[in-house]
Each structure stands twice: as structure tokens, then as C-alpha cells.
Amino acid sequence: MKDFNFKNFWKNSNEFKKEIPTDSEISEIEARLRHRLPQDYIDLMKHSQNGGMLSRNAFVKENEQGEIAELYKIDFIDAINALKSKQERKQLAGSATWPDVGIYFGMNLDGREMFALNYLDNKDEPSVSVILYSRAEKKYYPKTIAPSFKEFVVALRKMEKLPVFDFENLNKEIKTAVIKTYNEFKNQSTENIIAFGLYTGAEGNFVAPAINTEDDFDAQINQYPKEKEFYTYATTEWKHEGTELPENFAKVDDLIQKHLIFLSSDSKKNSFRKQLLDTCTSVLKVLRDERFFNQELVLMVNISDEEMPKAQFKKIVKELNG
């Protein structure tokens, strides 16, 4: 890291311009941490500044076509003497469920992503993992993104401005996928369709179709007569949820996932998911008004692995079936 170009790497912040620990102090810190720090981590601090806010705050991986395949935002890197051992970290509020992979050294201030030196596979030369939060599973999990700290730092660059997402184009692609899916299902099946829906997951990272049939719905109501409203609108209980013709939505999912890479906080992701649900609702409403379905169907837009807020659920039901 001695030859690394530090220009525009750190943000100018006097708060983080701490003294560089001596070699003996670093040895004491490593003894406390019970891990040997990567020499590149130590060199970064010695030859620039001892931690602080980053100007180059985005870790980027590109695919063979030069497109951004992965992007994680990191706002600061801890000073050497600010690093905490496993025991010290456990004293932090909310840290009980953080995976024990090694040493946490930075995080994204906008959301829940944290970064750690992962010693699980190699105790001498740790890889770098981003610690992500799964809303579906309600837990944190590590994802290795760089084989070494040096490769992690070299890949950092200034976070790009959030691109404007083209919801008008997404609306068009969802509509095309719905028309194709509904027509192909009708041509391939003898079942009587009574409901058609769209759904996404807790992360809002895809759109998939859901179809219910008369025989399956009747069987559910016969078994659970008091749950008619639930089975009417719960796409997770419909006979064909995500199992029919998902390839028709491949272009839709590609558009969504490419944009989600740039969303660095829960608030941005939640806002996008709401707009995604609104777009799906708009598509089904237009197709209903255009009498595309050629029959009166129950229409619904839902979330498959998380309970939708009641107000939003009622609003969608009324818009599509009121």
C-alpha cells in the first residue's frame, strides 16, 4: 500500500486525523483483538491517515461487459486503535446477532451494511466480507467480496449519483410480461382461472405472476369456510404462485436488479419497493379497464415473504377489485 495513490481517498476531516500507533502499540492492539492485522491495513494508516471518512466510498465489481454487477457503500474505515475485539464488540447495542467472522472495520452510515476482515478461512490473510441484513430471514449474514484488504481498497471509488429509474419503461415491460403469461397459461391449461396477481419479495428485487383456479379455491374454502377473504387475496396460497412462466419476467427482473445495486439504505429500498408495488397495481388496473382478461377476475398485488401493511393491502384490493 506504500505506492497506493491516496489522492481523493479520504475526506478531509480533522476529527479522524488521529495519531498513527507505533509498532509496539500495534502489537498490543493485535494481542487485544486476537488477530494479526493485514499489513496492507497497517500500511494504509501509516502512509495516509489513521482512519476516517472516505471520499472513495463505493466498492464496485463489474461483469465481463463492464456493467456494475455489485456495489456496496462504505462511509468510513476505522482507525487501528478504534478496532474492537469480539468481546468489546458484544457490548455494542444491537450487535448480538452480528456474525463472528473476525474484525469489523467499517460501515455504511445510510443503512445496515458493515464490513469485516474475515478470518474464518485464513487466519493469516483475511478476506473482506460485507455483512448484510436479510429482511426475510431477519438476520445478518456475511458475504465475501474481496480476497484481501488490499484488493478491497484498490476497488474503492467515489459513489456514483443515484440514477433516475425509468418506471414508465418498467410499467411497459411488466404489462408485456403479464399479457404473455396470461395468454400462454390459458392456452396450456384447462383450469378455470379466477384470479391473477403479481408479487415481489421483501427486498423488492423481482416481479412474478400468481394465478388461482376455481377448483383449488373451492377446496380451500370448503376446508376453511371462515377464511374466504384471506384465500381470495393471499397470493401465497394460490395454486400457481411463481411456478408458471417466470421467464416472461426476466427482462423486468433485470431492470429492477440493476437499479437496486445503487440503493444503499433501507429507506431508499423501501421507497423503491412501494413504487414497484404501485407500478404493478397500475398495470393490472389498466388491463382490467381495457377488458384484457375477458372475464371478471380477482386481481391482486402482494409481497410473498413479508406481511404487507394493512393500509396498503386494503388500498390495493380496493383499486383492483372495488
Salt bridges, closest charged atoms under 4 A:
ASP23 OD1 - LYS46 NZ 2.45
GLU62 OE2 - ARG157 NH1 3.34
GLU67 OE2 - LYS258 NZ 3.54
GLU70 OE1 - LYS143 NZ 3.20
ASP75 OD1 - LYS73 NZ 2.76
GLU88 OE1 - ARG32 NH1 2.60
ASP100 OD2 - LYS86 NZ 3.77
ASP100 OD1 - ARG89 NH2 2.55
ASP100 OD1 - LYS90 NZ 3.44
ASP110 OD2 - LYS73 NZ 2.79
GLU113 OE2 - LYS269 NZ 3.96
GLU137 OE1 - LYS139 NZ 3.69
GLU160 OE2 - ARG157 NH2 3.10
GLU173 OE2 - LYS251 NZ 3.40
GLU191 OE2 - LYS239 NZ 2.56
GLU191 OE1 - HIS240 NE2 3.06
GLU203 OE2 - ARG135 NE 3.82
GLU244 OE2 - HIS240 ND1 3.14
ASP254 OD2 - LYS258 NZ 3.38
ASP266 OD2 - ARG112 NE 3.12
ASP278 OD2 - LYS274 NZ 3.11
ASP289 OD1 - ARG288 NH2 2.96
GLU290 OE2 - LYS175 NZ 3.25
GLU306 OE2 - ARG273 NH1 2.98
GLU319 OE2 - LYS315 NZ 2.64
